[in-house]
Amino acid sequence: AEPGDRREPAPQAPSPAHQPQIDASLLLRLIDLGRSLAGETETEKVLRLILHEAIDLAGAERGFLVLTAGERLDFTLAENLDWSEIEKPSFEVSRTLIREVGATGRSAFLSLADLPTDHPMTDSLTSRGVHAVACIPMVGPDGTAGVLYLDRRHASGSFGSGRRWLLDLFAAQAAAALKNTRAHVQKARELE
């Protein structure tokens, strides 16, 4: 580096002692998912694959894939565990939480059992009949492309630390796949 170079040091990966223990089969699955996403060139298929796999990896009951563009939220896909579509997805989620996660690029994992009664999200979750929420940004080199919003409605569930780490890794893969697919579509249009 040149004298006076003020670049920040590259972020360090968490040490193995700080990484949660995850079943090796889940890590192998994550690698396979990365390959599947990288091999897909149709945007609709990539988006559907991202949402389906996120719901499954999280053990969530519902999932919402929200693409972000500034303050605008595009509720691209919203499905239940049985893959049936959710009629009015924008009314089923906390827009405030999605905007915050999109802006900060940091995941939020909330459980009604762990929130104090005066927490701003307590009323929001209670009114929607939700007991746990995972809100994960899909952050790529160009910033946040979107947010995965997953929830559980049964009282026994929250998202454990191993799942959180796995979902963060998957969301990074999803952001890269989405960027690659968009670049492929753009290139195809230019060739036409």
Secondary structure, DSSP 8 states (H G I E B T S, - for coil): --TT-----------TTTS----HHHHHHHHHHHHHHHH---HHHHHHHHHHHHHHHHT-SEEEEEEEETTEEEEEEEEETTS-B-S-GGGSS-HHHHHHHHHH---EEEETTTS-TTSHHHHHHHHHT-SEEEEEEEEETTEEEEEEEEEE-STT----HHHHHHHHHHHHHHHHHHHHHHHHHHHHHHH-
